[in-house]
Amino acid sequence: MENQRRSFCNFLQLNNIICNVSENDGKVVLGKLIEILKRHYPELDSDYIRKEIASREAIYPTMIAPGLAIPHARIPGLPEALTAIACIPQGCDFGGTTKAKVMILLLTPVDNPNLHIQLLSALANEFSDPAITAKIANAAVPQDLFNYFSCGLASIPDYLKASDLMEKFPDMLQETDSILDAVKKFAVTRTGELPVIDNTGDLRGILSLTDLLRYSLPEHLLWLQDLSPIYQLQPFSDMLKTADETKVADIMREEFISANVNDPAVKLAKIFLVNNLSRLTILDDNGRPAGVVTLKNFSAKLFWE
């Protein structure tokens, strides 16, 4: 018999939910949630938890969606994930540009990054619609909220996939775009690589800042021992003179390494190491660009987020 897939409600207890919270200070609300969890696990160190949450907030905002805050920490010696929820109809200040109307405290074992990322991913997906956050925030009694999550929502995947780790591309290039168009998009997005698609959305290639540099500075110039003749960056000036005429399709890479949205995270780790990559393009089941996983963010999610 197959094991039933776990969902968020497997880690939530009815008496770990508080509704109609009127407190405006998010730190006070967080303190209430920590104390609630200490009832079930007295060994918890409140000061340590606050410190760990604050250290993560300094790197990654815990306001992961409008109205939703998920302060979280990885705790040594914790046998299983612990969660508590506060519903704040009028919202509270918690460091974001919008008030937190739902606050979910998530504590996970430090040695179980799989469960940690799974729960964060499941909650982020569940609350992607602001209407859901508003509905939860206005729950009248804990039982209403518990019933909501008991309906099989916020399902936890069996294992981490590329889709749990990837970020959406900030923009895409058309193969008919000019190099000047590409330069502008790189400047606006502040990214180092963008997918190139055709007019039907199919992936045609990849263009990176390295590709632009390589195009601007031909290989024969790289063999020069004396670079003084081009100290004033003449090759780049020459490239920019015709940048509105040259097409992205002329310099993009048609061969590149990619992964599928459903590939397990461990496969991504292998691809990063075997190919010495810093970023990996993720494709959907139709072969279209779905997002990107960078080695930096991949490691952050595994080790310290």
C-alpha positions in Angstrom: 0.0 0.0 0.0 1.4 3.4 -0.9 2.0 6.0 1.8 -0.4 8.8 1.7 1.2 12.0 0.7 1.7 14.4 3.6 0.4 17.9 3.6 0.9 21.0 5.7 -1.9 20.0 8.1 0.2 17.0 9.2 2.5 19.5 10.9 -0.3 21.7 12.3 -2.2 21.3 15.6 -5.5 23.0 16.3 -4.3 24.6 19.5 -1.3 26.1 17.5 -3.6 28.5 15.7 -4.7 31.9 17.0 -7.4 34.0 15.3 -8.5 37.6 15.5 -5.1 38.9 16.5 -5.2 42.7 16.9 -1.6 43.3 17.8 0.1 45.7 15.3 3.7 44.8 16.2 4.8 41.7 14.2 7.6 40.9 16.7 5.0 40.6 19.4 2.9 38.3 17.3 6.0 36.2 16.6 6.7 36.0 20.3 3.2 34.7 20.9 3.7 31.9 18.3 7.0 30.9 19.8 5.5 30.6 23.2 2.7 28.5 21.7 5.2 26.0 20.3 7.1 25.9 23.6 4.0 24.4 25.2 4.5 21.3 23.1 8.3 21.3 23.0 9.6 22.9 26.3 13.2 22.5 25.2 12.9 25.2 22.6 15.1 28.2 23.3 13.1 31.4 22.5 16.1 33.6 22.3 17.9 31.2 20.0 14.8 31.0 17.7 14.5 34.8 17.5 18.2 35.0 16.7 18.0 32.4 13.9 14.9 34.0 12.4 16.5 37.4 12.5 19.7 36.1 10.8 17.6 34.8 7.9 15.5 38.0 7.7 18.7 39.9 7.1 19.3 37.8 4.0 15.9 36.8 2.7 12.7 38.6 3.6 10.2 36.4 5.4 7.3 38.3 3.8 7.2 35.9 0.8 3.9 37.1 -0.6 1.6 40.1 0.0 0.1 39.8 3.4 2.0 36.5 4.2 5.0 36.3 6.6 6.7 33.0 7.2 9.4 33.5 9.8 11.4 30.3 9.9 14.5 28.7 11.3 16.3 25.4 11.4 16.7 24.1 14.9 19.3 21.5 16.0 17.8 18.4 17.7 14.3 19.1 16.6 12.6 15.7 15.9 10.0 17.0 13.5 8.7 20.3 12.0 6.7 22.5 14.3 4.3 25.2 13.0 2.0 27.8 14.4 -0.3 30.3 12.7 -1.6 33.8 13.6 -4.5 35.4 11.7 -4.3 39.2 11.9 -7.3 40.7 10.0 -6.0 44.3 10.2 -2.4 43.2 9.6 0.8 43.8 11.6 4.1 45.4 10.8 6.8 42.8 10.1 9.4 44.5 7.9 7.7 44.3 4.6 6.1 46.9 2.3 2.7 45.5 3.2 1.3 44.4 6.5 1.4 40.7 7.5 -2.2 39.4 7.8 -1.1 35.8 8.1 2.0 34.8 10.0 3.2 31.2 9.9 6.1 30.2 12.2 8.0 27.3 10.8 10.7 25.4 12.7 12.4 22.4 11.1 15.2 20.1 12.0 18.6 21.5 11.0 19.5 18.2 9.3 16.4 17.9 7.1 16.8 20.5 4.4 14.4 18.5 2.2 11.5 18.9 4.6 12.4 22.6 5.2 12.3 23.5 1.5 9.3 21.3 0.8 7.2 23.1 3.5 8.2 26.5 2.4 7.5 25.7 -1.3 4.1 24.2 -0.5 3.1 27.2 1.5 4.3 29.7 -1.1 2.3 27.8 -3.7 -0.8 27.7 -1.5 -0.7 31.4 -0.8 0.2 32.6 -4.3 -3.3 34.0 -4.6 -3.8 37.1 -2.3 -7.5 36.1 -2.0 -6.4 33.0 -0.1 -4.4 35.1 2.3 -7.3 37.4 2.9 -9.6 34.4 3.5 -7.2 32.8 6.1 -6.6 36.1 7.8 -10.3 36.5 8.5 -10.9 33.0 9.9 -13.2 33.3 12.8 -12.0 30.3 14.8 -9.0 28.0 14.7 -11.2 25.1 13.6 -12.1 26.9 10.3 -8.4 27.3 9.5 -7.6 23.7 10.5 -10.4 22.4 8.3 -9.1 24.4 5.4 -5.7 22.8 5.5 -7.2 19.4 6.3 -8.8 19.3 2.8 -5.5 18.2 1.3 -4.2 21.6 0.4 -0.6 22.7 0.6 0.4 19.1 -0.4 4.1 18.3 0.2 5.9 16.8 -2.7 7.7 13.4 -2.3 11.0 15.0 -3.0 12.5 18.3 -4.0 12.2 19.1 -7.7 13.8 21.8 -9.9 10.4 23.6 -9.8 10.8 24.0 -6.0 14.2 25.7 -6.4 13.9 27.7 -9.6 13.3 31.4 -10.1 11.3 32.8 -13.0 13.3 34.5 -15.7 13.1 38.3 -15.3 12.7 38.6 -19.0 13.3 36.8 -22.3 14.8 37.7 -25.6 13.3 37.2 -29.0 15.6 35.7 -31.7 14.8 38.7 -33.9 15.8 41.2 -31.2 18.9 43.2 -31.9 22.0 43.1 -29.8 21.1 46.6 -28.6 17.8 45.2 -27.4 19.7 42.5 -25.5 22.0 45.0 -23.9 19.1 47.0 -22.6 17.4 44.0 -21.2 20.5 42.9 -19.4 20.9 46.4 -18.0 17.3 46.5 -16.7 17.1 42.9 -15.3 20.7 42.9 -13.9 20.9 39.2 -14.8 23.8 37.4 -16.5 21.9 35.2 -18.9 18.6 35.2 -20.7 16.7 32.6 -22.8 16.1 33.3 -26.5 12.7 32.3 -27.9 10.9 32.4 -31.2 7.5 33.9 -31.9 5.7 30.8 -30.7 7.6 30.8 -27.3 9.8 27.8 -28.1 13.4 28.0 -26.8 15.9 28.7 -29.5 19.0 29.4 -27.5 20.7 31.2 -24.6 22.5 34.5 -24.5 24.8 35.5 -21.7 26.9 38.5 -20.9 29.9 36.3 -21.5 28.6 35.7 -25.1 28.3 39.5 -25.5 31.9 40.0 -24.4 33.2 37.1 -26.6 31.4 38.7 -29.6 32.8 42.1 -28.8 36.3 40.8 -28.2 37.1 38.3 -31.0 39.4 35.4 -30.1 42.4 36.6 -32.1 42.5 39.7 -29.9 42.7 37.5 -26.8 46.1 36.1 -28.0 47.7 39.6 -28.1 50.4 40.0 -25.5 50.3 43.8 -25.9 46.8 45.1 -25.4 47.7 48.8 -25.4 46.2 49.3 -28.9 42.8 48.6 -27.6 43.1 50.2 -24.1 40.3 52.5 -25.1 38.0 49.6 -25.7 37.7 50.0 -29.4 36.4 46.5 -30.1 33.4 47.3 -27.8 32.8 50.6 -29.5 32.8 48.9 -32.9 30.3 46.3 -31.7 28.0 49.0 -30.3 28.0 50.9 -33.6 26.2 48.0 -35.3 24.4 46.7 -32.2 21.0 47.7 -33.6 21.6 45.8 -36.8 23.0 42.5 -35.5 20.4 40.0 -34.3 20.4 38.0 -31.1 20.1 34.8 -33.2 23.5 35.6 -34.8 25.4 35.2 -31.5 23.3 33.1 -29.1 24.3 29.7 -28.1 22.2 26.9 -29.5 23.8 24.3 -27.4 23.4 24.5 -23.6 22.8 22.3 -20.6 19.3 22.3 -19.1 17.0 20.4 -16.8 13.3 19.6 -16.5 11.0 21.2 -13.9 10.3 17.7 -12.6 14.0 16.6 -12.2 14.9 15.9 -8.6 17.1 18.4 -6.8 19.9 15.9 -6.4 20.1 15.7 -10.2 20.6 19.4 -10.4 23.5 19.1 -7.9 25.1 16.5 -10.1 24.7 18.7 -13.2 26.3 21.7 -11.4 29.3 19.7 -10.3 29.9 17.6 -13.4 29.7 20.5 -15.7 31.1 23.2 -13.4 28.1 25.5 -14.0 27.0 28.5 -12.0 23.4 28.6 -13.4 21.1 26.1 -15.0 18.1 26.7 -17.4 15.0 24.8 -16.4 12.5 23.7 -19.1 8.8 22.7 -18.8 7.4 19.5 -20.2 7.0 21.2 -23.6 10.6 22.2 -23.7 9.9 25.9 -23.1 11.9 28.0 -20.6 10.3 27.8 -17.2 13.0 29.4 -15.0 16.6 29.3 -13.8 18.4 27.8 -10.9 21.7 29.4 -9.9 24.3 27.6 -7.9 24.2 30.4 -5.4 20.5 30.2 -4.7 20.5 26.4 -4.9 23.2 26.3 -2.1 21.4 28.9 -0.1 18.1 27.0 0.0 19.9 23.8 0.9 22.2 25.1 3.6 21.0 28.3 5.2 17.7 29.8 4.0 
